[in-house]
Amino acid sequence: MAGQVTEMPTMASAPEYQGALGSLSVNASLPEVLARGVRELRAAEEAGDRREAARCGLAVAEACRRLGRIDEADRAWKASYRAARSAGHEGAMAWALWSGGTLARQRGALRLAYRLLGLAAEAGERGGDVVVRGYSLAGLAETGRIQGDYEAVGRLHEQLLAEARRRGEARHTVWALEGIAQMHRNTGSYDKALALFEEAAETASRAEDRRGWAWALRGIADVVSVRDGDVERALSLLSRAEEACREVRLAGALAYNHKMRGNVLYRAGRYEQARELYAQALEEFREMEEPRGTALSTLGLVKADARLGRDAAHTAAELTGLRTTLDRIGLRHARDMVDKAAAELGVGPLPDPAGDGPGEAGPVLPAVGAEALRKVDVEGLR
């Protein structure tokens, strides 16, 4: 069962910080990681050490990605890959591909994410690096999960959780617990979701993983809001999580925190306040070119505006456009949320030019995603 702890996780580590940056904590401030990464990258390039350049470039790519500096992150992971390839180091190539695949998912390029993460897993296996292989398989699982195909990735999440516990990897244990919890929350199993989010928060706290802890608190806040209607507890949890996000400078996590605060306020009927939070989150997501967060914040904004008197025709038009956007990205679960919003607001059913109404769409995963997940072998992590 997902809620049973079989191994005591060690302190959280950040394996994407390597070489000269290997001493950095998982909680290191991202501007600090970026500054050190750039310095060490230049030194490695001047010394002609291509493997070290690949390692330092990886840290630069990840810091830029998490800070929302998307174009810089894109250049950095590609440069890291080129350096790793020229050094002939499969493990370093795998890490660069993992970074590129994670960035692709963040940008909404899900087919590219599946391709890069699948290549990363293969390179990690060839290079004998079980850590990057595990991170890459987790990336594939998360990509499928945010698309809403829980049947395809539910068992993989459970397998990765078991493996993370066996290896004592606190950060991956927290990630897997939160992913499984989110699927339970989205399918209405609130008690299971809450128990798993709470376990994730406790595990992250023991391992001193501030990022994982902040995400877990956000999940707890969501469940106590939707299940119990406990607005003040939810807002308090989100305030604690926001403090952690600001401490480490987690731009994406902070934007999702603000969107969740909007959700909590919306459920409580505090529509003006909810609208302000959705607008803030929308601006943050647009700044970092994060289409999924942009779409979800837009949905919240449309709903709040409708509750504040926006006419039904305008609301329906906005929801129809948003559903088209989510279809293009491939976010089936979020698309279904739009249809539910239309029903809730009394403007549904929405016109459907594609002719595939709610629940009638084809497979969630693109062919490249289905193929990448078919190849997954968690036993290869042993």
Salt bridges, closest charged atoms under 4 A:
GLU16 OE2 - ARG66 NH2 2.89
GLU16 OE2 - ARG171 NH2 2.79
GLU52 OE1 - ARG55 NH1 3.72
GLU62 OE1 - ARG65 NH2 2.81
GLU62 OE1 - ARG66 NH2 3.31
GLU72 OE1 - ARG69 NH2 2.93
ASP74 OD2 - LYS78 NZ 3.09
GLU90 OE2 - ARG126 NE 3.15
GLU122 OE2 - LYS375 NZ 3.60
GLU125 OE1 - ARG133 NH1 3.84
GLU142 OE1 - ARG105 NH2 3.90
GLU142 OE2 - ARG145 NH2 3.91
GLU163 OE2 - ARG166 NH2 2.63
GLU163 OE1 - ARG382 NH2 3.54
GLU169 OE2 - ARG167 NE 3.13
ASP191 OD1 - ARG227 NH1 2.66
GLU198 OE2 - ARG233 NH2 3.99
GLU199 OE2 - ARG165 NH2 2.44
GLU202 OE2 - ARG206 NH1 3.23
ASP222 OD2 - ARG185 NE 2.59
ASP222 OD1 - ARG267 NH2 2.82
ASP228 OD1 - ARG227 NE 2.71
GLU232 OE2 - ARG270 NH1 3.51
GLU242 OE2 - ARG246 NH2 2.84
GLU242 OE2 - HIS258 NE2 3.33
GLU242 OE1 - ARG261 NH2 3.97
GLU247 OE1 - ARG210 NH2 2.94
GLU284 OE1 - HIS258 ND1 2.94
GLU289 OE1 - ARG107 NH2 3.92
ASP305 OD1 - ARG275 NE 2.53
ASP305 OD2 - ARG310 NH2 3.59
GLU318 OE1 - ARG310 NH1 3.66
GLU318 OE2 - HIS314 NE2 3.49
ASP327 OD1 - ARG332 NH1 3.75
ASP327 OD1 - ARG335 NE 2.69
ASP339 OD1 - ARG323 NH1 2.70
ASP339 OD2 - ARG335 NH1 3.31
GLU344 OE1 - LYS303 NZ 3.69
GLU344 OE2 - ARG307 NH2 3.02
ASP352 OD1 - ARG323 NH2 3.68
ASP352 OD2 - ARG335 NH2 3.74
ASP356 OD1 - ARG335 NH2 3.45
GLU371 OE2 - ARG374 NH2 2.68
GLU371 OE2 - LYS375 NZ 3.94
GLU379 OE1 - ARG382 NE 3.23
